[in-house]
């Protein structure tokens, strides 16, 4: 068994972002998710408005995530 400071359950946008930020801060983190990869049509996350996009951009991972994102004009 591995020792860790933080365990994150769920690899969606929130869990993945938290794990990436904690890892960059050298905080021992483990991310648990039952899926090895998600189907291409799996859509549950939403970013909207310049304020949210600005905050996400400051994480340093937005470019790689948004490159794979699918734009939806409405919810």
N, C-alpha and C positions, 0 to 999 in steps of 0.2 A: 504494500500500500504506500502511496505517495503522500508526504506531508505538504500541506498548502495553507496559505493564509485565508484565501477566499475561494469559494466554489460558486460558480454561476450556473444556474439551470436554465437552459434555453439559448439556442444560438441564433435567434432572430437578430434584427438590427440593434436592438437595445443591449442584448446579452453579448453579442459580438463586439460592439463598440466598447462596452465596459471592459471586456476581457482584453481588448487591444490596448486601451488606455492604461489599465493596471499593469499589463506586461511591460509597456514602455516605461512605466515608473518603477520597474524592478520589484513589483509586488507579486509574490507567488500566487498564481491564479490558475484554476482548472475550470474549463468550460465543458459542461455536459449537455449533449443533445442526442436524442435517439436516432437522428437521421445523419447518414454519411454525407448526403447531398440532397438538396431540395429539387423537386420537379421544376421545369422551366416556367410553368404557369402558376407557381405558388406565389400568391401576392397577399401579404397581410400588413406590410409596413407602409407608412405614409409620411412624407415630409412635405410641408407646405409653408409658403411664406418666406420672405427674405430673412426673417429673424431665425427661424428654425434652420434654414440652409446655412446661414452664417455661423451658427453655433456648431453645426455638424462639420463645416469646413475647418473650423479651428481644431478639430480632433486630429487632423493630419491623415485620416483614412478616407475622407469623403471622395477624393478623386477616384480611388480604386473601386469604391462601392458604387458611386453614381455612374461609372462607366458601364456597369452591368445592369443598371436599373432600367425599368420600363416606365416611360412617361404615360400617365393617365390624365387626361384633361379634366376629369371630374370624378367625384366619389359617389 
